[in-house]
Amino acid sequence: MVSAILLQAQTGGSSISFYVMMGGMILVFYFFMIRPQQKKAKDAKKFIEEIKKGDYVVTIGGAHGEVAEMEGDTFILEVEKGGRIRFNKSAISMEATKVAAGKK
């Protein structure tokens, strides 16, 4: 169907329908690809900003633990009694943390 429209536009057919179809494809691409990705990134940023001391989190690397201290854009994760590791806030996995918190 797309090739027929392109062929029509090249042979001097209805160029208005060609532009309408191209505009429609761009809109579909935006609403199904770009917009959801932007929303997901916004939600992840909000989630990371709201983390506080005592929250249970999972890092991208799979380390599970409780936030012991927050220092700027880093935090110290207590993975077991006395075991502490420093991570950047960007290392927190929003999806894995929500799944792990639901299982607790």
PyMOL commands that place a pseudoatom at each C-alpha (Angstrom):
pseudoatom trace, name=CA, resn=MET, resi=1, chain=A, elem=C, hetatm=0, pos=[0.000, 0.000, 0.000]
pseudoatom trace, name=CA, resn=VAL, resi=2, chain=A, elem=C, hetatm=0, pos=[2.811, 2.380, 0.885]
pseudoatom trace, name=CA, resn=SER, resi=3, chain=A, elem=C, hetatm=0, pos=[4.610, 1.573, -2.358]
pseudoatom trace, name=CA, resn=ALA, resi=4, chain=A, elem=C, hetatm=0, pos=[1.423, 2.339, -4.307]
pseudoatom trace, name=CA, resn=ILE, resi=5, chain=A, elem=C, hetatm=0, pos=[1.179, 5.723, -2.611]
pseudoatom trace, name=CA, resn=LEU, resi=6, chain=A, elem=C, hetatm=0, pos=[4.830, 6.465, -3.313]
pseudoatom trace, name=CA, resn=LEU, resi=7, chain=A, elem=C, hetatm=0, pos=[4.362, 5.395, -6.931]
pseudoatom trace, name=CA, resn=GLN, resi=8, chain=A, elem=C, hetatm=0, pos=[1.312, 7.654, -7.240]
pseudoatom trace, name=CA, resn=ALA, resi=9, chain=A, elem=C, hetatm=0, pos=[3.246, 10.619, -5.843]
pseudoatom trace, name=CA, resn=GLN, resi=10, chain=A, elem=C, hetatm=0, pos=[6.106, 10.018, -8.273]
pseudoatom trace, name=CA, resn=THR, resi=11, chain=A, elem=C, hetatm=0, pos=[3.848, 9.738, -11.315]
pseudoatom trace, name=CA, resn=GLY, resi=12, chain=A, elem=C, hetatm=0, pos=[2.048, 12.985, -10.622]
pseudoatom trace, name=CA, resn=GLY, resi=13, chain=A, elem=C, hetatm=0, pos=[-0.909, 11.474, -8.756]
pseudoatom trace, name=CA, resn=SER, resi=14, chain=A, elem=C, hetatm=0, pos=[-2.638, 13.063, -5.819]
pseudoatom trace, name=CA, resn=SER, resi=15, chain=A, elem=C, hetatm=0, pos=[0.179, 14.642, -3.830]
pseudoatom trace, name=CA, resn=ILE, resi=16, chain=A, elem=C, hetatm=0, pos=[-2.245, 15.734, -1.102]
pseudoatom trace, name=CA, resn=SER, resi=17, chain=A, elem=C, hetatm=0, pos=[-3.059, 12.133, -0.173]
pseudoatom trace, name=CA, resn=PHE, resi=18, chain=A, elem=C, hetatm=0, pos=[0.659, 11.364, -0.078]
pseudoatom trace, name=CA, resn=TYR, resi=19, chain=A, elem=C, hetatm=0, pos=[1.315, 14.146, 2.420]
pseudoatom trace, name=CA, resn=VAL, resi=20, chain=A, elem=C, hetatm=0, pos=[-1.708, 13.153, 4.498]
pseudoatom trace, name=CA, resn=MET, resi=21, chain=A, elem=C, hetatm=0, pos=[-0.440, 9.561, 4.706]
pseudoatom trace, name=CA, resn=MET, resi=22, chain=A, elem=C, hetatm=0, pos=[3.080, 10.685, 5.588]
pseudoatom trace, name=CA, resn=GLY, resi=23, chain=A, elem=C, hetatm=0, pos=[1.686, 12.988, 8.285]
pseudoatom trace, name=CA, resn=GLY, resi=24, chain=A, elem=C, hetatm=0, pos=[-0.415, 10.126, 9.632]
pseudoatom trace, name=CA, resn=MET, resi=25, chain=A, elem=C, hetatm=0, pos=[2.611, 7.841, 9.780]
pseudoatom trace, name=CA, resn=ILE, resi=26, chain=A, elem=C, hetatm=0, pos=[4.575, 10.483, 11.672]
pseudoatom trace, name=CA, resn=LEU, resi=27, chain=A, elem=C, hetatm=0, pos=[1.721, 10.902, 14.175]
pseudoatom trace, name=CA, resn=VAL, resi=28, chain=A, elem=C, hetatm=0, pos=[1.462, 7.140, 14.723]
pseudoatom trace, name=CA, resn=PHE, resi=29, chain=A, elem=C, hetatm=0, pos=[5.229, 6.933, 15.201]
pseudoatom trace, name=CA, resn=TYR, resi=30, chain=A, elem=C, hetatm=0, pos=[5.112, 9.766, 17.756]
pseudoatom trace, name=CA, resn=PHE, resi=31, chain=A, elem=C, hetatm=0, pos=[2.206, 8.399, 19.796]
pseudoatom trace, name=CA, resn=PHE, resi=32, chain=A, elem=C, hetatm=0, pos=[3.399, 4.775, 19.859]
pseudoatom trace, name=CA, resn=MET, resi=33, chain=A, elem=C, hetatm=0, pos=[7.177, 5.214, 20.093]
pseudoatom trace, name=CA, resn=ILE, resi=34, chain=A, elem=C, hetatm=0, pos=[8.409, 8.622, 21.230]
pseudoatom trace, name=CA, resn=ARG, resi=35, chain=A, elem=C, hetatm=0, pos=[5.746, 9.723, 23.710]
pseudoatom trace, name=CA, resn=PRO, resi=36, chain=A, elem=C, hetatm=0, pos=[5.730, 6.520, 25.832]
pseudoatom trace, name=CA, resn=GLN, resi=37, chain=A, elem=C, hetatm=0, pos=[9.534, 6.583, 26.038]
pseudoatom trace, name=CA, resn=GLN, resi=38, chain=A, elem=C, hetatm=0, pos=[9.502, 10.189, 27.257]
pseudoatom trace, name=CA, resn=LYS, resi=39, chain=A, elem=C, hetatm=0, pos=[6.849, 9.333, 29.879]
pseudoatom trace, name=CA, resn=LYS, resi=40, chain=A, elem=C, hetatm=0, pos=[8.885, 6.353, 31.102]
pseudoatom trace, name=CA, resn=ALA, resi=41, chain=A, elem=C, hetatm=0, pos=[12.033, 8.495, 31.443]
pseudoatom trace, name=CA, resn=LYS, resi=42, chain=A, elem=C, hetatm=0, pos=[10.081, 11.168, 33.342]
pseudoatom trace, name=CA, resn=ASP, resi=43, chain=A, elem=C, hetatm=0, pos=[8.650, 8.575, 35.751]
pseudoatom trace, name=CA, resn=ALA, resi=44, chain=A, elem=C, hetatm=0, pos=[12.094, 7.040, 36.358]
pseudoatom trace, name=CA, resn=LYS, resi=45, chain=A, elem=C, hetatm=0, pos=[13.604, 10.460, 37.112]
pseudoatom trace, name=CA, resn=LYS, resi=46, chain=A, elem=C, hetatm=0, pos=[10.784, 11.250, 39.556]
pseudoatom trace, name=CA, resn=PHE, resi=47, chain=A, elem=C, hetatm=0, pos=[11.219, 7.841, 41.238]
pseudoatom trace, name=CA, resn=ILE, resi=48, chain=A, elem=C, hetatm=0, pos=[14.969, 8.389, 41.712]
pseudoatom trace, name=CA, resn=GLU, resi=49, chain=A, elem=C, hetatm=0, pos=[14.455, 11.894, 43.125]
pseudoatom trace, name=CA, resn=GLU, resi=50, chain=A, elem=C, hetatm=0, pos=[11.940, 10.612, 45.710]
pseudoatom trace, name=CA, resn=ILE, resi=51, chain=A, elem=C, hetatm=0, pos=[14.205, 7.914, 47.191]
pseudoatom trace, name=CA, resn=LYS, resi=52, chain=A, elem=C, hetatm=0, pos=[15.023, 8.521, 50.825]
pseudoatom trace, name=CA, resn=LYS, resi=53, chain=A, elem=C, hetatm=0, pos=[16.954, 6.882, 53.645]
pseudoatom trace, name=CA, resn=GLY, resi=54, chain=A, elem=C, hetatm=0, pos=[15.446, 3.547, 54.649]
pseudoatom trace, name=CA, resn=ASP, resi=55, chain=A, elem=C, hetatm=0, pos=[13.919, 2.710, 51.234]
pseudoatom trace, name=CA, resn=TYR, resi=56, chain=A, elem=C, hetatm=0, pos=[14.464, -0.763, 49.805]
pseudoatom trace, name=CA, resn=VAL, resi=57, chain=A, elem=C, hetatm=0, pos=[15.946, -0.577, 46.289]
pseudoatom trace, name=CA, resn=VAL, resi=58, chain=A, elem=C, hetatm=0, pos=[17.448, -2.787, 43.600]
pseudoatom trace, name=CA, resn=THR, resi=59, chain=A, elem=C, hetatm=0, pos=[20.306, -1.547, 41.426]
pseudoatom trace, name=CA, resn=ILE, resi=60, chain=A, elem=C, hetatm=0, pos=[20.733, -2.134, 37.709]
pseudoatom trace, name=CA, resn=GLY, resi=61, chain=A, elem=C, hetatm=0, pos=[23.441, -4.670, 38.550]
pseudoatom trace, name=CA, resn=GLY, resi=62, chain=A, elem=C, hetatm=0, pos=[21.039, -6.627, 40.766]
pseudoatom trace, name=CA, resn=ALA, resi=63, chain=A, elem=C, hetatm=0, pos=[22.215, -5.575, 44.253]
pseudoatom trace, name=CA, resn=HIS, resi=64, chain=A, elem=C, hetatm=0, pos=[19.288, -5.560, 46.705]
pseudoatom trace, name=CA, resn=GLY, resi=65, chain=A, elem=C, hetatm=0, pos=[19.443, -3.504, 49.865]
pseudoatom trace, name=CA, resn=GLU, resi=66, chain=A, elem=C, hetatm=0, pos=[18.290, -0.611, 52.003]
pseudoatom trace, name=CA, resn=VAL, resi=67, chain=A, elem=C, hetatm=0, pos=[19.440, 2.974, 51.492]
pseudoatom trace, name=CA, resn=ALA, resi=68, chain=A, elem=C, hetatm=0, pos=[21.621, 3.807, 54.513]
pseudoatom trace, name=CA, resn=GLU, resi=69, chain=A, elem=C, hetatm=0, pos=[22.863, 7.302, 53.557]
pseudoatom trace, name=CA, resn=MET, resi=70, chain=A, elem=C, hetatm=0, pos=[22.235, 9.878, 50.824]
pseudoatom trace, name=CA, resn=GLU, resi=71, chain=A, elem=C, hetatm=0, pos=[25.000, 12.253, 49.679]
pseudoatom trace, name=CA, resn=GLY, resi=72, chain=A, elem=C, hetatm=0, pos=[24.156, 14.430, 46.671]
pseudoatom trace, name=CA, resn=ASP, resi=73, chain=A, elem=C, hetatm=0, pos=[23.859, 12.197, 43.630]
pseudoatom trace, name=CA, resn=THR, resi=74, chain=A, elem=C, hetatm=0, pos=[25.233, 9.113, 45.426]
pseudoatom trace, name=CA, resn=PHE, resi=75, chain=A, elem=C, hetatm=0, pos=[23.869, 6.846, 48.110]
pseudoatom trace, name=CA, resn=ILE, resi=76, chain=A, elem=C, hetatm=0, pos=[25.197, 4.087, 50.325]
pseudoatom trace, name=CA, resn=LEU, resi=77, chain=A, elem=C, hetatm=0, pos=[23.321, 0.809, 50.057]
pseudoatom trace, name=CA, resn=GLU, resi=78, chain=A, elem=C, hetatm=0, pos=[23.363, -1.561, 53.015]
pseudoatom trace, name=CA, resn=VAL, resi=79, chain=A, elem=C, hetatm=0, pos=[23.241, -4.982, 51.391]
pseudoatom trace, name=CA, resn=GLU, resi=80, chain=A, elem=C, hetatm=0, pos=[23.514, -7.008, 54.597]
pseudoatom trace, name=CA, resn=LYS, resi=81, chain=A, elem=C, hetatm=0, pos=[24.329, -6.304, 58.221]
pseudoatom trace, name=CA, resn=GLY, resi=82, chain=A, elem=C, hetatm=0, pos=[27.418, -4.097, 58.024]
pseudoatom trace, name=CA, resn=GLY, resi=83, chain=A, elem=C, hetatm=0, pos=[27.927, -4.566, 54.267]
pseudoatom trace, name=CA, resn=ARG, resi=84, chain=A, elem=C, hetatm=0, pos=[27.773, -1.157, 52.581]
pseudoatom trace, name=CA, resn=ILE, resi=85, chain=A, elem=C, hetatm=0, pos=[28.345, -0.198, 48.948]
pseudoatom trace, name=CA, resn=ARG, resi=86, chain=A, elem=C, hetatm=0, pos=[28.319, 3.285, 47.380]
pseudoatom trace, name=CA, resn=PHE, resi=87, chain=A, elem=C, hetatm=0, pos=[26.298, 3.758, 44.166]
pseudoatom trace, name=CA, resn=ASN, resi=88, chain=A, elem=C, hetatm=0, pos=[25.180, 6.642, 41.967]
pseudoatom trace, name=CA, resn=LYS, resi=89, chain=A, elem=C, hetatm=0, pos=[21.457, 7.367, 41.986]
pseudoatom trace, name=CA, resn=SER, resi=90, chain=A, elem=C, hetatm=0, pos=[21.346, 6.528, 38.283]
pseudoatom trace, name=CA, resn=ALA, resi=91, chain=A, elem=C, hetatm=0, pos=[22.163, 2.891, 39.186]
pseudoatom trace, name=CA, resn=ILE, resi=92, chain=A, elem=C, hetatm=0, pos=[18.710, 2.320, 40.683]
pseudoatom trace, name=CA, resn=SER, resi=93, chain=A, elem=C, hetatm=0, pos=[16.345, 0.177, 38.628]
pseudoatom trace, name=CA, resn=MET, resi=94, chain=A, elem=C, hetatm=0, pos=[12.797, 1.492, 38.994]
pseudoatom trace, name=CA, resn=GLU, resi=95, chain=A, elem=C, hetatm=0, pos=[11.074, -1.629, 37.609]
pseudoatom trace, name=CA, resn=ALA, resi=96, chain=A, elem=C, hetatm=0, pos=[13.123, -4.130, 39.632]
pseudoatom trace, name=CA, resn=THR, resi=97, chain=A, elem=C, hetatm=0, pos=[12.621, -2.103, 42.818]
pseudoatom trace, name=CA, resn=LYS, resi=98, chain=A, elem=C, hetatm=0, pos=[8.844, -2.052, 42.347]
pseudoatom trace, name=CA, resn=VAL, resi=99, chain=A, elem=C, hetatm=0, pos=[8.763, -5.796, 41.687]
pseudoatom trace, name=CA, resn=ALA, resi=100, chain=A, elem=C, hetatm=0, pos=[10.972, -6.579, 44.708]
pseudoatom trace, name=CA, resn=ALA, resi=101, chain=A, elem=C, hetatm=0, pos=[8.937, -4.273, 46.971]
pseudoatom trace, name=CA, resn=GLY, resi=102, chain=A, elem=C, hetatm=0, pos=[5.769, -6.062, 45.921]
pseudoatom trace, name=CA, resn=LYS, resi=103, chain=A, elem=C, hetatm=0, pos=[7.237, -9.434, 46.925]
pseudoatom trace, name=CA, resn=LYS, resi=104, chain=A, elem=C, hetatm=0, pos=[8.323, -8.297, 50.405]
for i in range(1, 104): cmd.bond("trace and resi %d" % i, "trace and resi %d" % (i + 1))
show_as sticks, trace
zoom trace
